Amino acid sequence: MPELEAFRQVDEKYVSVEAELMEWSPKFDLVALSNIQGEVVLHRLTWQKVWSLPAQNEETKVKAMAWRPDGKVLAVGYSSGQVVLCYIENAEVLHTIEVGSQVTSLSWVCHAAPKCGASTLSDPYLQDNTATYLPKLHPLNKSYGSLSKGKSEDNVEDKKKLQSQKQLNVLVIGSCSQEVQLYIYGVFPVAKVTVGEEISSESVEIVNAVLSEDLTSLLVVLKQSSSGDQEFTLHTFDTRLLTSHDNELKLLAQKYGQIATFIQYLDATVQQMQEAWEDILLEMDSKLYTFAKQKQASGAGTVSNDFLELLLFGVPSPELRTFLLCELTDKGVKKLGHSIGTSYSNIQKLVVKHLQTVSQAILYQLGEMKGMAQCYEKFGVLGVDPDRLHKALMTTGSFVLKTSELQQVIDGSIKNFKAFFKWLYVVILRLSDEKPPAELSEMTQHDVNFVADFLRDNFAQFTEREEEESIEDLRATSPTDKKPGFKLEKVGQYLKKERLSCPPDISNNPWVQFTRASPSLKDSKVLYPVESNKSLLQLQESLEQDTYAMLHKPALTIGKSVQCVSSLYLFSTCPREDHSRHVTPKFSQFTSGSLHLMFTLFLSECQPSDRLHVLFQPTDAHSVDGGVKIVSVRFSSLPRPELLNCSSESNPEQSDALRVLDVAYYDEGHMTCLLVEDNADQTPALVKLALGPLVTRPCTQVTATVDVNNCTDIPVVDVCDMEDVQYRWLPNMKAHSFAVSGTRHTATVLFSSRRRVRIFLMDADQDDDDDEDDVDGDITADQSTINQSACSSKNSTQSEMQMLVDGSDLGVEGEDKENSSRRASNGEQAT
């Protein structure tokens, strides 16, 4: 017989915008809500707002959410086809996944490693000693203007927050296509599984997808729409390759996370180099272009000729004299020279301190992966391709060589620029009839050579046609299209996605001479190729393309190995237009480790439904044949407390029949349902019932077709006849949906208006002296027993949170520990 349970109401709160989805954290007292505006808001149990994630745009909506099993990262799926991973501390977006079509479902499962059999002592991949060999990456400053000041980011190497991950966990993404995508730690693409390749319906959508906790089976619910009808099918896939190579996949995922972090760091470094160069040199380039345009209009020689004549004879042309005295001026040249010197210094620091370090780190990680690829039975079967790895290694090696080349170009350009501006400053002072300082007026032959080299390198190719093109480039309004002064500056050519306009002369390099003279080294697979004509950005693009092509190969290989072992037709239905209720049937899938079963709970009609169907099967995909069973659950009535307001036509002691509005997983042994009474009052009730008694009752074995709407052989279990059923009536509200967490023993029920929620503690003990409006019913218990239970709950919660946050600096986690303790104390003192 069902028993009233002390689901204690904690609070009732309003939300500012209509809520759509709710998801409780599995480890902390935090609940994430998405609203109709596309925002995600994180609240504590006390409803204190932690942070909000802004909407991507007005049209994009949140379609699914899922927590990483450790509760530190929230995955949010959008209608735009993006999945973003947000860090709970500050809503920082750690990673973005492009799915390709609207996201429809997210689930995140933690691998339950076997307690016997394979021993972790024999795992050769437990220790990552990368930090022993690689220099630590320095945080990039927010402002490039001064690399020694400004805000910086700590813990650069763990931007994806993977270092704390000891157990394998997989994010499963479903979308409005026939493809299910699996990501280890939510970052590494491990498999892309195509569902129902033979299906030719008008539209196909993944309704739900979940992995078993032992990673041997993948369950997918597929919806096919055709001619106004919706057909739902259940597909089971064999994914034993994931569990048989779990250690290798963990290592690959960690490598992917590190390389992806390094590439992200490399992109940010190059971007700061571009900003430091473009913004500061634009003023000088604009003035030179103006002068060049005037020279072109007058037809009196070129810019390079004027400056060379000034250097050789000390006499400027009339146009150059006017330009130097009126446009640049001595103060302008001094200021510009200082700015350019600072710019070059910043770029040099970025190259030496950041760019070379991170490119060598990528090279090291790829080298380790190349060694891993030599072991085919461990990594080759997973799709780690030695040929693609070698190509990525060669491209990265070329990039490392290009950074060294760029450093040498910067060193030479700094000398030339300093000599040029020193000479130009002295010339302007003399033209202004001012005496230059003694330390500046003397020029050595080296200084003259530096100035001549600058004029040769930067002005010799400055033809009339290039002058016209450069002027047009400056008029470009798009930040991606503008090309400020690249034709005048040797460093700038490396920061464009095009071939170098004036590559450095490397013919006198002894190593280049040696390799060119040795035919055996010409096509060597060991030596990194020297791409003398390619820019830094071209090689960066090749590096990223080759590296990601190699890293995404396992997803295709493993995806092809995943085979469908079972396809079941569940039911068909016609969608209805009703904005006040759910317009598509509800599904919930999960694994019960204690029962070694995978469950698919579903309603075969639009909510509320009179029956809940419980389909269960072994976690081993190869045991599915003959092992899939189904039973239906109905709720004929529940005892009604005396204090519950009801209509005069209703039975004051027993409720009318109830219909299922929503269903969700609670823990390994229980599920929860949100019911509504089938009468005018539509009073909701929150019910928790055990799964064990259901699977031991008579069930129907499923073959290829279930068709629950027309099948009469499916046994129906009435909850009134079951044991271990706990519930609570929810008076004075009309419910829409709910979210629950079995690990945190919390639940949130959303009102039909979607602007208000009620928060409950599912394991709270109830005293005999309840308030008058509390409708939990009478629970007879000794006061000492209640206090003892509450104290036990408090100690358990404190121990759990302490174990979780040890060694962590997350402020959110620490505060949640305090909230959990306060929550337990409130339960202990409830009267």
C-alpha positions in Angstrom: 0.0 0.0 0.0 1.4 3.4 -0.9 2.6 5.5 2.1 2.7 9.2 2.5 6.4 10.3 2.5 7.8 13.4 4.2 8.8 15.3 1.0 9.3 18.5 2.9 8.7 21.7 1.0 11.6 24.0 1.4 10.4 27.1 -0.5 8.2 28.5 -3.3 9.9 31.0 -5.6 9.1 33.1 -8.6 11.2 33.2 -11.7 11.5 36.4 -13.8 11.1 34.7 -17.2 9.1 31.6 -18.1 11.2 28.5 -17.5 11.4 25.7 -19.9 13.9 23.1 -18.7 15.3 22.3 -15.2 18.3 20.2 -14.3 19.6 19.5 -10.8 23.4 19.1 -10.2 24.3 15.5 -9.2 26.9 16.7 -6.6 25.8 20.2 -5.4 22.6 21.9 -4.3 22.4 23.7 -7.6 19.7 23.7 -10.2 20.0 25.1 -13.8 17.0 26.6 -15.4 16.6 27.6 -19.1 13.9 30.1 -20.1 12.0 31.1 -23.2 14.5 33.8 -24.0 17.3 31.3 -24.4 19.1 32.1 -21.1 20.4 29.6 -18.6 20.3 30.6 -14.9 22.0 28.7 -12.1 20.3 28.8 -8.6 21.2 27.4 -5.2 18.8 25.4 -3.1 18.0 28.7 -1.3 17.2 30.2 -4.8 20.2 32.5 -4.6 21.3 33.3 -8.2 24.8 32.1 -8.9 25.2 33.2 -12.5 23.3 33.5 -15.8 24.5 32.5 -19.3 23.2 35.0 -21.8 21.2 33.9 -24.9 23.1 33.4 -28.1 20.5 35.4 -30.0 16.8 36.0 -30.1 16.0 33.0 -32.3 18.2 30.4 -30.5 16.6 28.5 -27.7 17.9 26.0 -25.2 16.8 22.4 -26.1 18.6 20.2 -23.6 20.9 20.4 -20.5 23.1 17.8 -18.7 25.6 17.9 -15.9 29.0 16.3 -15.9 28.9 13.5 -13.3 31.2 15.5 -10.9 28.8 18.4 -11.1 31.5 21.0 -12.1 30.5 21.4 -15.8 27.1 22.0 -17.3 26.4 21.1 -21.0 23.8 23.3 -22.7 22.4 22.3 -26.1 20.9 24.9 -28.4 18.6 24.9 -31.4 21.4 26.4 -33.4 23.3 23.0 -33.2 25.8 24.1 -30.7 26.6 22.5 -27.4 28.6 24.6 -24.9 30.3 23.4 -21.7 30.0 25.9 -18.9 32.1 25.9 -15.7 30.0 26.2 -12.6 32.3 28.7 -10.9 31.8 31.6 -13.3 29.8 30.3 -16.3 33.0 30.4 -18.4 32.5 28.5 -21.7 35.2 25.8 -21.6 34.4 24.2 -24.9 32.0 24.4 -27.8 30.8 21.5 -30.0 29.2 22.0 -33.4 26.6 19.3 -33.9 25.3 20.4 -37.3 21.6 20.4 -36.5 19.3 21.3 -33.6 20.2 19.5 -30.4 17.3 17.4 -29.0 18.8 15.4 -26.1 21.8 15.4 -23.8 22.9 12.7 -21.3 26.1 12.4 -19.4 27.0 9.0 -18.0 30.0 8.0 -15.8 31.7 4.7 -16.5 31.1 2.2 -13.7 34.4 0.2 -13.8 34.1 -3.4 -12.8 35.0 -4.2 -9.2 36.8 -7.4 -10.1 38.7 -8.6 -13.2 40.9 -6.0 -14.8 43.1 -4.4 -12.2 44.0 -0.7 -12.3 47.5 -1.7 -11.1 48.3 -3.0 -14.6 47.2 0.3 -16.2 50.3 1.8 -17.8 48.6 5.1 -18.5 47.8 6.4 -15.0 50.5 8.9 -14.7 50.9 11.9 -17.0 54.4 13.4 -16.6 54.1 16.0 -19.4 54.8 18.8 -17.0 58.2 17.3 -16.2 59.4 17.9 -19.8 57.5 20.9 -21.0 57.9 24.5 -19.8 54.8 26.0 -18.1 52.7 28.1 -20.3 52.6 31.7 -19.2 49.1 33.3 -18.9 48.2 35.7 -21.7 47.3 39.2 -20.5 44.0 40.8 -21.4 45.7 43.8 -22.9 48.6 43.5 -25.3 49.7 47.0 -24.7 51.9 46.0 -21.7 52.7 42.4 -21.3 53.9 42.9 -17.7 50.5 44.4 -16.6 46.9 43.7 -16.8 44.7 40.7 -15.8 45.9 37.3 -16.7 44.4 33.8 -16.5 45.8 31.1 -14.2 46.1 27.4 -14.8 46.4 27.8 -18.6 47.1 24.1 -19.2 43.7 23.0 -17.7 41.4 25.3 -19.6 39.1 22.3 -20.4 39.0 21.3 -16.6 40.0 17.7 -17.3 42.9 17.2 -14.8 40.5 16.3 -12.0 38.8 13.6 -14.2 39.8 10.2 -12.9 36.9 8.1 -14.1 35.8 7.9 -17.8 32.6 9.7 -18.5 30.8 10.2 -21.8 28.5 13.0 -23.1 25.8 11.6 -25.5 24.3 14.2 -27.9 21.2 13.6 -30.0 20.0 16.0 -32.7 17.4 16.5 -35.4 19.3 14.1 -37.6 20.0 10.4 -37.6 23.3 10.8 -35.9 24.2 10.3 -32.2 27.5 11.8 -31.1 29.6 10.6 -28.2 32.2 12.8 -26.4 34.5 11.6 -23.7 34.6 14.3 -20.9 32.4 16.3 -23.2 35.4 17.2 -25.3 36.9 14.3 -27.2 34.7 13.0 -30.1 34.8 9.3 -29.6 32.0 8.1 -31.9 29.4 9.2 -34.4 26.6 6.6 -34.7 24.1 6.7 -37.5 20.6 5.5 -36.5 18.2 3.9 -39.0 20.1 4.3 -42.2 17.3 2.6 -44.1 14.7 5.1 -42.9 13.2 7.4 -45.5 10.7 9.5 -43.5 10.1 13.2 -44.1 11.9 14.1 -40.8 13.9 12.1 -38.3 14.8 13.2 -34.8 16.7 11.6 -31.9 14.3 11.9 -29.0 16.6 10.4 -26.3 19.9 8.6 -26.2 21.8 7.1 -23.3 24.8 4.9 -22.7 24.8 2.1 -20.1 27.1 2.7 -17.1 29.3 -0.2 -18.2 29.6 1.4 -21.7 28.5 -1.8 -23.5 25.1 -0.6 -24.8 23.7 2.5 -26.4 19.9 3.1 -26.3 18.4 5.5 -28.8 14.7 6.6 -29.2 14.0 7.7 -32.7 11.0 9.8 -33.9 10.0 9.6 -37.5 7.4 12.0 -38.8 5.5 11.3 -42.0 2.1 12.6 -43.2 1.2 14.0 -39.8 1.9 10.8 -37.9 4.8 10.3 -35.4 6.4 6.9 -35.1 8.7 6.1 -32.2 11.2 3.3 -32.3 13.9 2.0 -29.8 17.3 1.0 -31.1 20.0 -0.8 -29.2 23.7 -0.6 -30.2 26.7 -2.7 -29.2 29.4 -0.3 -27.9 31.7 -2.9 -26.2 34.7 -1.4 -27.9 34.4 1.6 -25.5 34.6 -0.5 -22.4 37.3 -2.9 -23.7 39.6 0.1 -24.5 38.5 2.4 -21.7 42.1 3.1 -20.5 43.2 4.0 -24.0 40.2 6.2 -24.6 40.9 8.1 -21.3 44.5 8.7 -22.4 43.4 9.9 -25.9 40.8 12.2 -24.4 43.4 13.7 -22.1 45.7 14.2 -25.1 42.9 15.8 -27.1 42.0 18.1 -24.3 45.6 19.2 -23.9 46.2 19.7 -27.6 42.8 21.6 -28.0 43.9 23.8 -25.1 47.2 24.5 -26.7 45.7 25.3 -30.1 43.2 27.7 -28.4 46.2 29.3 -26.6 48.1 29.6 -29.9 45.1 31.3 -31.6 44.9 33.8 -28.7 48.7 34.5 -29.0 48.6 35.1 -32.7 45.5 37.4 -32.3 47.4 39.5 -29.8 50.4 39.7 -32.2 48.1 40.9 -34.9 46.4 43.5 -32.7 49.8 44.8 -31.4 51.1 45.2 -34.9 48.0 46.6 -36.7 46.8 49.2 -34.2 50.1 50.9 -33.6 51.5 50.9 -37.1 48.2 52.1 -38.8 48.9 55.8 -38.1 52.4 55.7 -39.8 51.1 53.6 -42.7 48.2 56.0 -43.3 50.6 58.9 -43.5 53.0 57.1 -45.8 50.1 56.2 -48.1 49.0 59.8 -48.2 52.5 60.9 -49.2 52.7 58.1 -51.8 49.4 59.2 -53.3 50.7 62.8 -53.6 53.8 61.6 -55.3 51.8 59.5 -57.7 49.5 62.5 -58.5 52.4 64.8 -59.2 54.4 62.2 -61.2 57.6 63.3 -59.5 59.4 60.1 -58.7 58.6 57.5 -56.0 58.7 57.3 -52.2 61.7 55.1 -52.2 63.7 57.4 -54.4 63.0 60.4 -52.2 64.2 58.7 -49.1 67.3 57.2 -50.7 68.2 60.7 -52.1 67.8 62.1 -48.6 70.0 59.4 -47.1 72.7 59.8 -49.8 72.8 63.6 -50.3 71.1 64.9 -47.2 68.7 67.1 -49.3 65.0 66.2 -49.4 62.7 66.8 -52.3 60.1 69.6 -51.8 57.3 67.1 -51.3 59.3 65.1 -48.8 60.3 68.2 -46.9 56.7 69.3 -46.6 55.7 65.8 -45.5 58.4 65.6 -42.8 57.8 69.0 -41.3 54.0 69.2 -41.6 52.8 65.6 -41.4 55.2 63.8 -39.2 57.0 66.5 -37.2 59.8 65.8 -34.8 57.4 65.1 -31.9 55.3 62.9 -34.1 58.4 60.9 -35.2 59.6 60.5 -31.6 56.2 59.3 -30.4 55.8 57.0 -33.4 59.2 55.6 -32.9 58.5 54.8 -29.3 55.2 53.2 -30.2 56.7 51.0 -32.8 59.5 50.0 -30.5 57.0 49.0 -27.9 55.0 47.1 -30.5 58.0 45.2 -31.7 59.0 44.5 -28.1 55.5 43.1 -27.3 55.5 41.0 -30.5 58.9 39.6 -29.7 57.8 38.7 -26.2 54.7 37.0 -27.6 56.8 35.0 -30.0 59.6 33.9 -27.6 57.6 33.6 -24.4 54.3 32.2 -25.7 54.3 31.2 -29.4 57.4 29.1 -29.4 56.5 27.5 -26.1 53.0 26.4 -27.1 54.1 25.2 -30.5 56.7 23.0 -28.9 54.1 21.7 -26.5 51.9 20.7 -29.4 54.8 19.0 -31.1 55.6 17.0 -27.9 52.0 15.8 -27.5 51.8 14.7 -31.2 55.1 12.9 -30.8 53.7 11.0 -27.8 50.6 10.1 -29.8 52.8 8.9 -32.7 54.4 6.5 -30.3 51.0 5.3 -29.1 49.9 4.7 -32.7 52.6 2.1 -33.1 50.7 -0.2 -30.8 47.9 -1.2 -33.2 46.0 -3.5 -30.9 45.7 -0.7 -28.3 45.3 2.5 -30.3 45.3 1.6 -34.0 41.9 -0.2 -33.7 40.5 3.0 -32.2 41.4 4.9 -35.4 44.7 6.5 -34.3 46.2 6.8 -37.8 50.1 6.9 -38.0 50.0 8.6 -41.4 47.8 11.4 -40.3 49.9 11.8 -37.2 53.0 12.1 -39.2 51.5 14.7 -41.4 50.4 16.7 -38.4 53.9 16.3 -36.9 55.5 17.6 -40.0 53.2 20.6 -40.2 53.7 21.5 -36.6 57.5 21.1 -37.0 57.3 23.6 -40.0 55.4 26.0 -37.8 58.1 25.8 -35.0 60.7 26.6 -37.6 58.6 29.5 -38.9 58.4 30.9 -35.3 62.2 30.9 -35.2 62.4 32.6 -38.6 59.9 35.2 -37.4 62.0 35.9 -34.3 65.1 36.5 -36.5 63.1 38.8 -38.7 61.8 40.8 -35.7 65.4 41.1 -34.3 66.6 42.5 -37.6 63.6 44.8 -38.1 64.0 46.3 -34.6 67.6 47.3 -35.4 66.5 48.7 -38.8 63.5 50.5 -37.4 65.5 52.1 -34.5 68.2 53.3 -36.9 65.6 54.6 -39.4 63.6 56.6 -36.8 66.8 57.9 -35.2 68.0 59.2 -38.6 64.6 60.6 -39.5 64.3 62.4 -36.2 67.7 64.0 -36.7 66.8 65.0 -40.3 63.6 66.7 -39.1 65.4 68.6 -36.4 68.0 69.9 -38.9 65.3 70.8 -41.4 63.6 72.8 -38.6 66.9 74.6 -37.9 67.2 72.9 -34.5 70.4 71.4 -33.2 70.1 67.6 -32.6 71.5 66.0 -29.5 75.1 65.0 -29.8 74.4 61.3 -29.0 72.0 61.2 -31.9 73.8 63.3 -34.5 76.6 60.8 -34.9 75.9 57.9 -37.3 78.2 55.0 -37.8 78.5 53.0 -41.0 76.5 50.3 -39.4 73.7 52.8 -38.7 73.7 53.9 -42.4 73.6 50.2 -43.4 70.6 49.6 -41.2 68.7 52.6 -42.6 69.6 51.5 -46.2 68.4 47.9 -45.4 65.1 49.3 -44.0 64.6 51.4 -47.2 65.5 48.5 -49.4 63.3 45.9 -47.6 60.3 48.1 -47.0 60.3 50.7 -49.8 62.0 49.1 -52.8 58.9 47.1 -53.8 56.5 50.0 -53.0 55.5 50.6 -56.6 52.7 52.9 -57.9 50.3 50.0 -58.3 51.0 48.7 -54.8 50.4 52.3 -53.5 47.0 52.3 -55.1 46.1 48.8 -53.7 47.3 49.8 -50.2 45.2 52.9 -50.2 42.1 50.9 -51.1 43.0 48.4 -48.4 42.9 51.2 -45.8 39.4 52.1 -46.9 38.1 48.7 -46.0 35.6 48.9 -43.1 35.5 45.2 -42.1 38.0 44.3 -39.5 38.6 41.1 -41.3 39.2 42.8 -44.6 41.4 45.7 -43.6 45.1 45.3 -44.3 46.8 48.2 -42.7 50.3 48.6 -43.9 51.2 45.0 -44.5 53.0 45.9 -47.7 55.4 48.2 -45.9 56.5 46.0 -43.0 58.4 42.7 -43.0 56.8 41.3 -39.8 53.3 42.0 -41.0 53.6 39.7 -44.0 53.8 36.7 -41.6 50.5 37.7 -40.0 48.4 37.3 -43.2 46.9 34.2 -44.7 48.8 34.5 -48.0 52.3 33.8 -49.2 55.2 36.0 -48.1 55.6 39.0 -50.3 59.4 39.2 -49.5 60.6 36.0 -47.9 64.0 36.1 -46.2 67.0 34.9 -48.0 68.0 31.5 -46.5 70.3 30.4 -49.3 73.4 31.2 -47.1 72.1 29.2 -44.2 74.6 26.3 -43.7 71.9 23.8 -42.7 69.8 24.6 -45.8 72.9 24.3 -48.0 73.7 20.9 -46.4 70.2 19.5 -46.9 70.0 20.8 -50.4 73.3 19.2 -51.3 72.2 15.8 -49.8 69.7 14.0 -52.0 69.0 11.4 -49.3 67.8 14.2 -47.0 65.6 16.0 -49.5 62.5 13.9 -48.9 63.3 12.7 -45.4 60.4 11.7 -43.1 62.4 12.8 -40.1 63.4 16.3 -40.9 60.8 19.0 -40.7 60.2 20.8 -44.0 61.2 24.4 -44.4 58.2 26.3 -45.9 60.1 29.5 -46.8 57.3 31.1 -48.8 54.4 30.5 -46.5 53.3 32.9 -43.8 52.9 32.1 -40.1 49.1 32.2 -40.4 49.1 29.8 -43.4 51.1 27.3 -41.4 48.9 27.8 -38.3 45.9 27.0 -40.4 47.5 23.9 -41.8 48.6 22.8 -38.3 45.0 23.1 -37.0 43.5 21.3 -40.0 45.9 18.4 -40.0 45.8 18.0 -36.2 42.0 18.1 -35.9 41.7 15.7 -38.9 43.9 13.3 -37.0 42.1 13.7 -33.7 38.6 13.3 -35.2 39.5 10.1 -37.1 38.8 7.8 -34.0 35.2 9.1 -34.0 34.6 7.8 -37.5 36.4 4.5 -36.9 34.7 3.7 -33.6 31.3 4.9 -35.0 31.6 2.3 -37.8 32.3 -0.5 -35.2 29.1 0.3 -33.3 26.4 -2.1 -34.6 22.7 -2.1 -34.1 21.6 -5.3 -32.4 17.9 -4.6 -31.9 15.2 -2.3 -33.3 11.8 -2.1 -31.6 8.7 -0.4 -32.8 7.1 1.3 -29.7 4.0 3.2 -30.9 2.6 5.9 -33.2 0.7 9.0 -32.3 -0.6 12.2 -33.8 0.8 15.5 -32.5 -1.6 18.0 -31.1 -1.6 21.7 -30.9 -1.8 22.5 -27.2 0.5 25.1 -25.8 -0.6 24.6 -22.2 0.6 20.9 -22.1 3.4 18.9 -23.5 2.7 18.2 -27.2 5.1 15.2 -27.6 5.3 12.0 -25.5 7.7 11.9 -22.6 10.8 9.6 -22.5 13.3 8.9 -19.7 16.2 6.5 -20.0 18.8 5.4 -17.5 20.8 2.5 -16.1 20.3 0.7 -12.8 23.6 -0.7 -11.8 22.2 -2.6 -8.9 19.7 -4.4 -11.1 22.0 -4.6 -14.2 19.2 -3.3 -16.3 18.6 -0.4 -18.7 15.2 1.3 -18.4 13.2 3.2 -20.9 10.2 4.9 -19.3 7.7 6.5 -21.7 4.2 7.8 -22.2 2.6 6.7 -25.4 0.4 9.8 -25.7 0.7 13.5 -25.1 0.8 14.3 -21.4 -1.0 13.7 -19.1 -1.3 10.0 -19.9 -3.3 7.3 -18.0 -0.4 4.8 -18.1 3.4 4.8 -17.8 5.2 2.1 -19.7 8.3 0.6 -18.2 10.6 -1.2 -20.7 13.8 -2.8 -19.4 16.6 -4.9 -20.8 20.0 -6.2 -19.8 22.9 -3.7 -20.0 24.8 -6.2 -22.2 23.6 -5.5 -25.8 24.2 -9.1 -26.8 21.7 -10.3 -24.2 18.9 -8.1 -25.6 17.6 -10.9 -27.8 14.8 -12.4 -25.7 15.7 -10.2 -22.7 13.6 -7.1 -23.4 10.5 -6.9 -21.3 7.8 -4.4 -20.7 5.1 -3.6 -18.1 2.6 -0.8 -17.7 1.9 1.2 -14.6 -1.3 2.9 -13.7 -2.3 5.0 -10.7 -6.0 4.2 -10.0 -6.0 6.3 -6.7 -4.0 7.4 -3.8 -5.2 8.1 -0.2 -6.2 11.6 0.3 -5.3 13.5 3.5 -8.0 15.2 5.4 -6.5 18.7 5.0 -6.4 18.4 1.2 -9.0 20.6 -0.4 -11.1 18.8 -3.0 -14.3 19.3 -4.9 -17.6 18.2 -3.3 -18.0 15.4 -5.9 -14.7 13.7 -5.0 -14.2 11.0 -2.5 -12.8 12.8 0.7 -10.7 9.8 1.6 -9.6 8.4 -1.8 -8.5 10.3 -4.8 -9.8 9.9 -8.3 -7.7 8.2 -11.0 -4.5 9.9 -11.6 -2.7 10.6 -14.9 1.1 10.8 -15.5 2.3 14.3 -16.4 6.1 13.7 -16.1 8.6 11.0 -15.2 12.3 11.0 -14.3 15.1 8.9 -12.9 15.7 9.2 -9.1 18.4 6.7 -8.2 19.5 3.2 -9.0 16.5 1.7 -7.3 13.7 4.3 -7.8 12.0 6.5 -10.3 9.8 9.5 -9.7 6.5 10.6 -11.3 4.5 13.8 -11.4 0.8 13.0 -11.4 -2.4 15.0 -11.7 -5.8 14.0 -10.5 -8.2 13.3 -13.3 -10.9 15.7 -12.3 -11.7 19.4 -12.4 -9.2 20.2 -9.6 -6.3 18.5 -11.3 -4.4 18.4 -8.0 -0.8 17.2 -8.6 1.1 14.6 -6.6 4.8 13.7 -6.5 5.4 10.0 -6.3 8.6 7.9 -5.8 8.3 4.2 -6.4 10.8 1.3 -6.4 11.9 -0.4 -9.6 12.8 -3.7 -8.0 9.2 -4.8 -7.4 8.2 -3.9 -11.0 10.8 -6.1 -12.7 9.9 -9.1 -10.6 6.2 -8.9 -11.5 4.8 -10.7 -14.6 6.0 -8.9 -17.7 5.7 -9.3 -21.5 8.7 -10.3 -23.5 9.2 -7.9 -26.4 10.2 -9.1 -29.9 10.3 -6.6 -32.8 7.1 -4.8 -32.2 5.6 -3.5 -29.0 2.8 -1.1 -30.2 1.7 -0.3 -26.6 -1.4 1.6 -27.8 -2.9 -1.6 -29.4 -1.3 -4.5 -27.6 -3.5 -6.1 -24.9 -0.9 -8.6 -23.6 1.1 -6.0 -21.6 0.5 -6.5 -17.9 -0.8 -3.5 -16.0 0.5 -2.9 -12.4 -1.6 -0.7 -10.2 0.5 1.4 -7.8 -2.2 0.9 -5.1 -1.1 -2.7 -4.9 2.6 -2.0 -4.6 4.9 -1.7 -1.7 7.7 0.9 -1.3 5.7 3.7 -2.9 6.0 7.2 -1.3 4.2 10.3 -2.4 3.1 13.8 -1.5 0.1 15.8 -2.6 0.8 19.3 -4.0 -2.3 21.4 -3.3 -3.0 24.9 -4.6 -1.0 24.5 -7.8 -1.3 23.4 -11.3 1.9 21.6 -12.3 3.8 21.6 -15.6 6.9 19.5 -15.1 9.5 18.7 -12.5 13.2 18.0 -12.0 14.7 15.7 -9.3 18.1 14.6 -8.0 18.4 11.4 -6.1 22.0 12.0 -5.0 21.1 15.4 -3.5 17.5 14.3 -2.5 16.0 17.5 -4.0 13.1 18.2 -6.4 11.7 21.2 -8.1 8.1 21.3 -9.5 7.3 24.0 -12.1 3.9 25.6 -12.1 1.8 25.5 -15.3 2.4 29.2 -15.7 6.2 28.4 -15.7 6.8 31.5 -13.6 6.8 29.8 -10.2 8.5 26.7 -8.7 8.2 24.7 -5.5 11.3 23.2 -4.0 11.3 20.0 -2.0 13.7 17.8 0.0 12.9 14.2 -0.9 14.4 12.6 2.2 13.3 15.2 4.9 11.8 13.7 8.0 8.5 15.0 9.2 7.5 15.8 12.8 4.1 15.1 14.3 3.6 18.9 14.8 3.3 19.9 11.1 1.8 23.2 10.1 -1.9 23.3 9.4 -1.4 23.7 5.6 1.1 20.8 5.4 -0.6 17.9 3.6 2.0 15.2 4.0 -0.2 13.1 6.2 0.4 11.6 9.6 3.8 10.0 10.2 4.1 8.2 13.5 7.7 8.1 14.6 9.6 8.4 17.7 11.2 11.8 18.2 14.6 10.3 19.0 14.4 8.2 15.8 13.7 11.3 13.8 16.6 13.2 15.3 18.9 10.3 14.9 18.0 10.1 11.2 18.4 13.8 10.6 21.9 13.7 12.3 22.9 10.8 10.2 21.7 12.7 7.1 23.7 15.8 8.2 26.9 13.8 8.8 26.5 12.0 5.5 26.1 15.2 3.6 29.0 16.9 5.2 31.3 13.9 4.5 30.2 13.8 0.9 30.8 17.4 0.2 34.2 17.4 2.1 35.4 14.5 -0.1 34.3 16.4 -3.2 35.9 19.7 -2.5 39.1 18.6 -0.9 42.0 20.1 -2.9 39.6 22.4 -4.9 39.4 26.1 -5.0 35.9 26.4 -6.3 33.9 29.0 -4.3 30.6 27.5 -5.4 31.5 24.1 -4.1 32.5 25.4 -0.7 29.3 27.4 -0.3 27.2 24.4 -1.3 28.9 22.4 1.4 27.6 25.0 3.9 24.2 25.0 2.4 24.0 21.2 2.6 24.9 21.3 6.3 22.3 24.0 6.9 19.8 22.0 5.1 20.4 18.9 7.2 20.3 21.0 10.3 16.9 22.4 9.3 15.7 18.9 8.8 16.9 17.9 12.3 15.2 20.8 14.0 11.9 20.6 12.1 9.0 20.6 14.4 
